[in-house]
Amino acid sequence: MERDGAIGWIVFDQIGRRNAVTVEMWQAIPKAVRELDADDAVRVVVMRGAGEVAFVSGADISEFERLRTAENSREYDALNQQAFDALSGLRKPLIAMVHGFCVGGGAALALCADLRFASPDAEFGIPAAKLGLGYGDRGLAQLVRLVGPAVASDVLFTARRFTADEALRVGLVNAVVPKADLESNVRATAQTIAGNAPLTVRAAKRVIRELGLPEAERDTRATRAEIRACLESDDYQEGVRAFLEKRRPRFQGR
């Protein structure tokens, strides 16, 4: 985990195994999310993989025989889900900066992001069908909401790799950017978001998340409260004054 001004970074770093996620790394994700979410100076969080080869090539399969067996798979899956829940529950915008392999657990991590930017060498896939693994409904719900059941079926049934261009076409990523420009593009996007009113961005993220749920499960009271907080905030007054005075607003998140 790193901080760079208004941008917080979650870096998956196991270059020797293409950033495959170990149990220790899964355990570290919720803590990193909590710290970045609680830091008022951080307004946007970016996930990336270390090195030049992979975002995340999946869970570390070398641990499976010991840690992901029929007897203890529930514990391992719960550990995964805690990480996914933490990332999905982040109140601040979350961006996935994807280069190289984004496979299995890596794809699931990227699906937790609000925005995904990829370089042309990115490859996406969920190879569960090649390993004999079953994928839970909570993880698949994000995929189906994002790309629809037909594309999700292609991803899961064939277990094939999708190129960056295919991922863009089906809606898995927001943009494909030359690899040399990927980080600068992501930083520019993150800085643009960070310059906007934090309460407005947070409320928008909450509304978008709730709209992705079945209507009966939506917490409309919470979304209305967040929208009301925007109207009652100092930032709203600052935004109006800045517009009238033809200057850039200075939002404080309150």
Stockholm file with secondary structure:
# STOCKHOLM 1.0

chainA/1-254         MERDGAIGWIVFDQIGRRNAVTVEMWQAIPKAVRELDADDAVRVVVMRGAGEVAFVSGADISEFERLRTAENSREYDALNQQAFDALSGLRKPLIAMVHGFCVGGGAALALCADLRFASPDAEFGIPAAKLGLGYGDRGLAQLVRLVGPAVASDVLFTARRFTADEALRVGLVNAVVPKADLESNVRATAQTIAGNAPLTVRAAKRVIRELGLPEAERDTRATRAEIRACLESDDYQEGVRAFLEKRRPRFQGR
#=GR chainA/1-254 SS CEEETTEEEEEECCGGGTTCBCHHHHHHHHHHHHHHHHCTTCCEEEEEESTTTEEECCBCGGGHHHHSSTTTHHHHHHHHHHHHHHHHTCSSCEEEEECSEEETHHHHHHHTSSEEEECTTCEEECTHHHHTCCCCHHHHHHHHHHHHHHHHHHHHHHCCCEEHHHHHHHTSCSEECCHHHHHHHHHHHHHHHHTSCHHHHHHHHHHHHHHTSCGGGCCHHHHHHHHHHHHTSHHHHHHHHHHHTTSCCCCCCC
#=GC SS_cons         CEEETTEEEEEECCGGGTTCBCHHHHHHHHHHHHHHHHCTTCCEEEEEESTTTEEECCBCGGGHHHHSSTTTHHHHHHHHHHHHHHHHTCSSCEEEEECSEEETHHHHHHHTSSEEEECTTCEEECTHHHHTCCCCHHHHHHHHHHHHHHHHHHHHHHCCCEEHHHHHHHTSCSEECCHHHHHHHHHHHHHHHHTSCHHHHHHHHHHHHHHTSCGGGCCHHHHHHHHHHHHTSHHHHHHHHHHHTTSCCCCCCC
//
